[in-house]
Amino acid sequence: MKACVIGGGSIGKRHLGNLRTLGLAELALVETDEQRLHVVAQELGVAKFSSLDPAIEWGPDFFVIATPPHLHVDQASRIAQYGFDVFIEKPLCHREDGLEYLCHQVKKKNLVSMVACNMRFHPGPAKVKELIERKLLGKLLFARIHCGSYLPNWRQGMDYSKNYAARTETGGGCLLDCIHEVDLARWYLGEVQEVFCISDHLSSLKISTEDVAILVCRHGDGTMSEIHVDYVQRTYERGCQIVGEKGSIFWDFNQKQVRWYDSATEWTVFAQPDDWQVNQMYLDEMQHFIDCVNQRRPTVLPIPEAVTVMQIAFAAKQSAAEGRLVSSMREVRV
C-alpha cells in the first residue's frame, strides 16, 4: 500500500513512523514549509511534495490529514473529490462550514474515512467500554470525564502562543482540542441531546481561546455526563467515573488502571499491561483504519459520525456564549 501524510508536525511525523512500522514501504509527505518538508522527508526517508496536486497524481491508497484543524475540511473535501480514502486528525473541523459537502462526497464515492479517536484504543477507556457493554453497572445514571494539562508544556522548545491550539482562527481552544473527552462521553453513554457549558480564558496564558470549559450533557436515554477540559493544570490529568445503579467504574490515566466497584463483590482492579507504550494506541488506530480500507468496511468513527461529535462541541460553544441549554441534535444533510 501507498500512503501520503499531509502535515509534517509532531503528529504527522508520528503517523509516518507508524505507517512504516505497520509495513507500508511507499510513503509521502505534503508540507508547505520547505525547511520542515526537507528535514522530515530526509529523516524518515519518504517522498516529499510541497503541495497537494503532485501528491494526488502520485496516487496513494489513502491520505492522512495532520494539519491544523482549520485546514481539515477543505483538504478532506478535495481528497474525497478524487476518490481517496482519508484519515483525519482530531478535531474534524473548527466550524460547520463545508461539512455537508464533505459528508456528501464521502457517501457519494463510498469512501472509507476515519477521524482520529486514539483514546478509544487506549486500554483504559477500552476496558471501561467493555465493562459498560457487559451491563455490569445495571442502569447507567451519570458519568464524569476530565482531561487537563498545561499548554506551554505540550511541545518543548516551541512557543505555545504560536501553536494552533492558542488561536481561535486555527481551531484552538480546549473545547475543540480536547474533543476526545466529548467523544468518550458519547461512546460510553450514547447520543447527546442537549448541552450546557461554561467556558472562559481564566489564566494568564497568552492565547485567544478558552482555557477552561465545563460541560453538562443530557444523553438520549436520560443519563447525564459532566465533562471538564482545560489548558491550565500543571500536571497531566485524565480519567473518568461511570455510575450505575449497581456500581461504578473508575479510570485514571496516571494510575494506569480501571477499578470496578460492584455492590455485591466490591472492588475489582484491571491493571494496564506494564509493557504498554503510549504510541501503541496510535499504531492500533491506524491498523484499524488500514484494515477497514482493505476490507471496505466502516471505521469506528467515520466522518459523518464524527460530525455528530463536533455538533456537541459547537452546541457547547453556543451555550457558553448565550448562557443557556442548547440542543446538539443538528442534522447535516448528506
Secondary structure, 3 states (H helix, E strand, C coil): CEEEEECCCHHHHHHHHHHHHCCCCEEEEECCCHHHHHHHHHHHCCEEECCHHHHHHHCCCEEEECCCHHHHHHHHHHHHHCCCEEEECCCCCCCCCCHHHHHHHHHHCCCCEEECCHHHHCHHHHHHHHHHHCCCCCCEEEEEEEEECCHHHCCCCCCHHHCHHHCHHHCCCHHHHCHHHHHHHHHHHCCEEEEEEEEECCCCCCCCCCCEEEEEEEECCCCEEEEEEECCCCCCEEEEEEEECCEEEEEECCCCEEEEEECCCEEEEEECCCCCCCHHHHHHHHHHHHHHHHHCCCCCCCHHHHHHHHHHHHHHHHHHHHCCCEECCCCCCC
